[in-house]
Amino acid sequence: MHVAVAIVGFNNADDIVRCLAALAASTHADFEVVICENGGPDAYAALTARVPAALKGGQAVRAVLAECNLGFAGGVNRGMAETPAADAWWVLNPDTEAEPPAMAAMVARLAAGDCGAVGSTLVLPSGRVQSRGGQWRTWLARAVSIGHGAAKDEAADAAAVEARQNYLNGASMMIGRRFLEAAGPMREDYFLYCEEVEWCLRAGRRGQRLGYASDAVVLHHQGTTTGNLPDMKSRGRTSVYLDARNAMLLTRDLFPLRLPVAAVCAAVILSLRFSRRGAWRQLGYCLQGLAAGLANRRGPPPWIEV
């Protein structure tokens, strides 16, 4: 199975060099890498000066310059469009390091034929699991990470994860051709955050099942470019605003009758969550995002130049 690894960059050549070094050790050798640089011509020049034309196993590495900041979904869509002959696409964050067997494990699960896309085990630098998969709670407009906080070496029940999950974490998800043909591309009007959730939920409505490869372990440094940091008081305006806004947009797009209840529940939950940690500035960004989602505002936030 030929895999195209789709990476979206934004002024983070250091992350991408580290990500590529990990991919070079992959036990699955039939792949290529395409990087969509969203950061403009200077970032593209810095990136192409740092990355090789091929990995040590001969796998091609190609960087493409986005005509503007396409956001995460737009960058992923561009990467997939650049590699139309692939059998599968591994959407992989630049701030990740995949363990050598990860790609092979995801390919094997996808090749079983009973699922259209496959998730992995994302692990934080602390050694704890960030996510084995995700569950979107529609009435709360809230994403819940399955397995969060578990020890990396703790055995996972793959069947139980697959029975529970309804979306895959966008930091590492392998998409098969059948999934893409059924669901179409990612929604670019979300710009950043929740787009993989909406994609998976939309695909699920069209008959696509989600798999989980427990042996596909990927280290995720998390938030190096987006500002979505573990410390809530350190989170940036863009990440907090868009996370809240897009939860409302997703609800509007897929569960419109639940939007009034979901909006109230989300406002209460997020207010408690940020205020408990004294993250008052971030709470303000969050409430602005909720209001923008209810007003159906889409695309990049007004303070970002594209």
Secondary structure as GFF3:
##gff-version 3
##sequence-region A 1 306
A	DSSP	beta_strand	3	9	.	.	.	ID=ss1
A	DSSP	alpha_helix	13	23	.	.	.	ID=ss2
A	DSSP	beta_strand	31	37	.	.	.	ID=ss3
A	DSSP	alpha_helix	41	50	.	.	.	ID=ss4
A	DSSP	beta_strand	61	65	.	.	.	ID=ss5
A	DSSP	alpha_helix	71	81	.	.	.	ID=ss6
A	DSSP	beta_strand	88	92	.	.	.	ID=ss7
A	DSSP	beta_strand	96	98	.	.	.	ID=ss8
A	DSSP	alpha_helix	102	111	.	.	.	ID=ss9
A	DSSP	beta_strand	117	123	.	.	.	ID=ss10
A	DSSP	beta_strand	129	131	.	.	.	ID=ss11
A	DSSP	beta_strand	133	137	.	.	.	ID=ss12
A	DSSP	beta_strand	142	146	.	.	.	ID=ss13
A	DSSP	alpha_helix	158	164	.	.	.	ID=ss14
A	DSSP	beta_strand	172	176	.	.	.	ID=ss15
A	DSSP	alpha_helix	177	183	.	.	.	ID=ss16
A	DSSP	three_ten_helix	188	190	.	.	.	ID=ss17
A	DSSP	alpha_helix	195	205	.	.	.	ID=ss18
A	DSSP	beta_strand	210	220	.	.	.	ID=ss19
A	DSSP	three_ten_helix	232	234	.	.	.	ID=ss20
A	DSSP	alpha_helix	237	254	.	.	.	ID=ss21
A	DSSP	three_ten_helix	256	258	.	.	.	ID=ss22
A	DSSP	alpha_helix	259	276	.	.	.	ID=ss23
A	DSSP	alpha_helix	280	294	.	.	.	ID=ss24
###
